[in-house]
Structures are given as structure tokens and as C-alpha cells.
Amino acid sequence: MNDQDILARIQALVEEEHTLRDGAGDGQAPDHARLKQVEESLDQCWDLLRQRRAKADSGENPNEAETRPVSEVEGYKQ
């Protein structure tokens, strides 16, 4: 997976998140379980993209970056 693939995945997840939050425009409550999964996947994608860019900037192979578990990514302080 390259940076463009990750960015495309992020875009798809963002669109799904917006659809879930809007309840698809029909006034229904969002599916909270799916929304949580989407948010966690977004965090993982952003983390992977940051890892890849950091490796590339330091002369390492960005393909060595790996998706970290949700428990680790969700524990980061912002």
C-alpha cells in the first residue's frame, strides 16, 4: 500500500463517517458501533501515513511501516 492508496482509504472512511453522522439524511440515529470502527480505522490510516512519511524523510524504506493496533493508536496523546 502506498501513500496514495492510504489517502484514498482515508477519503472513503471520511465520507462514510459523514454519512453515518448524518444518518444518511433520513433522520435516523447513527450506527454508533460502525462509527467507532470507522473512527478507529481513520486513526490507524493517519498513523500509518505519518510512519511512512517519517521513514521516507529519514532515508528508510516507507514500505516497512506497519499498521499499529487500535489499542496503541487510540492511546496517543494529541
C-alpha positions in Angstrom: 0.0 0.0 0.0 1.5 3.4 -1.0 0.6 6.9 0.3 -2.0 7.4 -2.4 -3.7 4.2 -1.5 -3.8 5.3 2.1 -5.1 8.7 1.3 -7.8 7.1 -0.9 -8.8 4.9 2.0 -8.9 7.9 4.4 -11.1 9.8 1.9 -13.5 6.8 1.7 -13.6 6.5 5.5 -14.2 10.2 6.0 -17.2 10.0 3.5 -18.6 7.0 5.4 -18.1 8.8 8.7 -20.1 11.8 7.4 -22.8 9.6 6.1 -23.1 7.8 9.4 -23.1 11.0 11.4 -25.8 12.4 9.1 -27.9 9.3 9.4 -27.9 9.2 5.6 -30.1 12.3 5.7 -33.2 10.4 6.9 -33.2 11.5 10.5 -32.1 8.1 11.9 -29.6 7.8 14.7 -26.1 6.9 13.5 -24.8 3.3 13.9 -22.5 4.0 16.8 -20.7 0.7 16.6 -19.8 1.2 12.9 -19.0 4.9 13.6 -16.5 3.8 16.2 -14.9 1.3 13.8 -14.6 4.0 11.1 -13.0 6.4 13.6 -10.5 3.8 14.7 -9.7 2.9 11.1 -9.1 6.5 10.3 -6.7 6.9 13.2 -4.8 3.8 12.1 -4.6 5.1 8.5 -3.3 8.5 9.6 -0.8 6.9 11.9 0.4 4.6 9.0 0.7 7.6 6.7 2.7 9.5 9.3 5.0 6.5 9.8 5.6 6.1 6.1 6.4 9.8 5.7 8.8 9.8 8.7 10.6 6.8 7.3 10.9 8.3 3.9 12.2 11.6 5.4 14.8 9.7 7.4 16.0 7.7 4.3 14.3 4.5 5.4 12.0 2.3 3.4 8.4 3.6 3.9 7.1 0.1 3.0 8.5 -1.1 6.3 5.8 0.9 8.1 3.1 -1.3 9.6 -0.4 -0.7 10.8 -0.4 -0.4 14.6 -3.2 -2.0 16.7 -6.1 0.2 17.6 -5.2 -0.1 21.3 -1.9 1.6 20.6 -3.1 4.3 18.2 -6.0 5.2 20.3 -3.7 5.7 23.3 -1.7 8.5 21.7 -1.9 12.0 23.3 -2.7 14.9 21.0 
